[in-house]
Amino acid sequence: MPDIFRTIARLFHLTFLLARYQLPALFRSNPQKSARALRIVFERLDLAFVKLGQALALRFDLLPADYCQEFLQITNNVVAREHEAISQTIIEDLGRSSDEIFATFERVPFAVTSSGQLHRATSRNGVLLAVKIQNEDTQKRYAIDIRLMHWLAIPLDWARFFGEIG
């Protein structure tokens, strides 16, 4: 499926989640519940929306405090990929296996994020490294989310939702 159709599908998913979680909270006229509902939407959308929510958590100049406080709570439960899949990604991206590239490479990641997972490694000359592995599907999903955010930014900017921009 071409990326434009994936972006439209993602827009429908966003619209569905907003209708499911945000609209009922807005009808209650409770800013705290509305903020919580939007946090849930961002968590369910995952990837770039989690990152956006985490960035917005620090923007008390743009959003009401209820939203910033709620966005500080954003979490995402990400499961590490199997070592075989990680090894295949390294071979596809770098042309050689981790055993050929690094002196050591830990099979179990020390961190897993929405954008990939981090493995400790040591270079052939003894430098300690953190190697971030991101699969191709994640890269494509980020590109789709960023395209969708650009689409959404146009009417928000036109309506001066975030105020006058220099």
N, C-alpha and C positions, 0 to 999 in steps of 0.2 A: 504494500500500500504506500503510495507516495506520501512524503512528509506533510504536505498541505492537508491531506485528509486526516492524518494522525493528529495534526494540530486542531482541526475542527472537531475531531472526536474528543480530544482533551478539553476543548472549550465546552462541549456538551457535558462531560464529566464534571467540570468545575461548576457549571450551571446547575446540574442535578444536586451536587453537594451543597451549594449555597441555598438552593430551595429547601433541601432537607433539614439543614442545620441552622442557617442564618435567618431565614424568614420567620420561623416561629419565635426566635429570640427577639427579633425586631418588633414583632407585634406585642410582645410583653413590655416593651419600652424599658428594658433593664439593660443599661450599658455593660454591666459585668457579664450577664448571660450572653449578650450579643458578642462580646469579646471572646468569651469561652467558645462559643459556636464557631467563630471565625478561626480560632486556633485549631479546633477539631478539623475544619475543612482543610487548612494548610497541612496538618499532619496526614490526613487521608490522601491528599494529592502527592505528598512525599517529595523527594528530590529537591528541585529548585524552589518549590514553594516552602519547604522546611527552611531552606537557607534564607529565603526572603523574609519569612516570619522572624527568624533569629536576628536578621539585620534590623527589621522594623522594631524589634523589642527595645532597641537602644535609641529610637528616634522619638523622644518625648516632645520634640519640637514639631513633629508632623502629626502624631496621633495622641488621642486622649490617654491619660495615665492608665486607665483600666485595660486598654488594648496592649500597651507596652508591658504592663505587669503580666498579662496573660500570655503574651508571646514569649516572655522569659521562660515560660513553662514548656515550650515546644520540645517534644522528644520524638524520636523515631526509632522503632525497633527494627534493626537491620541484622540479618543473619549473614554470617561469613560464608563465602563461596568455598566449595570443596577445593582441596589442593590441586587436583587434576585439572579443574577448570582454570585455576590461577596459572598453572604451568603452561597450559595451552595459550592463554592470553600473552604470557611473556614470550613464548616462541613466535606467535603471530606478530607481535609488536616489535620485538628486538631481533628476531631471526635465530636465536639460540636459546638453549634452556638456562634456567637459573643456575644450575650446577656449572655451566660453562662460563657464565658471566660473573658470578659472585664467588668469593671464597666460602662464604656461608650464607644461607638463606633460610630463615625460620619458616617452617610450613604453616604454623598457626599464627594468624595476625595478632598484633598487640592492640589494634584498634579497628573498628568497623564503623564506617560512616555512610550516610546516604549517597555519597559520591564514589565510594570505593572502600578498599581496605588497605591497611598499612602493615608491612612486614619488616622486621629487623633483618638487616643483611650486613655483610662486610665485603668491601671491595677487595680485589686481588692484591692491592697494596696496603691493606689493613685499615682503611677508613670505615668507621661505623656509618651505616646508611639506614634511612627509612625509605622503603620502596612502596609507593602507592600504586595499587593495581585497580584499574577501572575497566569494566568490560564494555564492549562496543554498544550493547543495548543501553547501558546507562548513559553513554555519550550521546546517543540518538535521542533518548528521553529528555536529557538536559536541553538539547538543541530545540526540541519541540516546545518544552516549557518556556524557554527564553523567547522563542517566536511568539508564543501565546501572550507572554507578559508585554512584549512590544505592542501587540494588537490592543491589549487592554489599556496600555499607557496612553494611547492616542485619545480616546474619549475622556479619560481622566484628566489629561493635560488640557484638552480643549475646554473642559468644564471648570478648570482651575481648582480641582478637588484638593490639591495640596498647596494651594496658594499661588501667588505670582512667582514665576521663575525668571530670573535675571535676564 
